[in-house]
Amino acid sequence: MILCIGLLFFIPIQLNARKYFCEIKGTNKTLSAGLKIVFDFGESSVYSIWNGLKSQQKMVDEDGKEIDFNSMVDAANYMSEKGWNFQQAYTSFYEGNVIHHWIFYKEADSQEEAGKGIITKETYKQKQWSGRN
């Protein structure tokens, strides 16, 4: 009986959750070694008009300092720590550059819940701007 009641409370919670996706994109840095890694949550374009990935989509800490990732695996471990699950990976070419794409998803009740603890440079600046008004 207790098990049945527990299931009744559990089912509605799970029905509200849905999958939210994030695409990690990595490309070779132009003038130095390593990868430029950005995070695409589908909210704004990650490609700049100057043939590359926008720095606005890089991760930052609570103080707005960029988080540097050593590799795609390092970025994947970061996402895993935040509760995101790996879905698939592939490679493409953009303006002659190789771009590595790793897709992650997280089940949550809202996009805000899915993105909890994750701050891009763009969202950090938006929060700073809205705090001034």
C-alpha positions, 0 to 999 in steps of 0.5 A: 500500500505504501509503495502504491501511494509513493508511486502516485506521488512520484509519477506526476513529478516525472511527467512534468520533467523534460529534456533540455539540451546543450551542445559543447563546441570546440575548435582550435584556438587561432594564435595559441595551442588548445581548444576554444570551447563554447556552450550552446543552450540554443538561446543565441548564436554561437558563431560570430561574423568574424569566422569563429565561435563567440567568446560570449558563450564561454563558461565563467565562475560566480565572479565572471572569470572565464573557466578554461577547459583543457579539452573536450573531456574536461568540459564534459566532466564539468557538465557531468558534475552539473548533472548533464548526461552525454548523448552524442558527438560528431565533427563538422567544418565551419569556414575551414575550421574543424569543430567538435560537437558534443551533445548533452541533455538534462531532465528538469522541470524548467530551463532555469532548473536545467541551467542551475549552477551554469553561467556563460559570459553572456548570462553573467553580463546580463545579470550584472546589467539587470542588477544595475537597473 
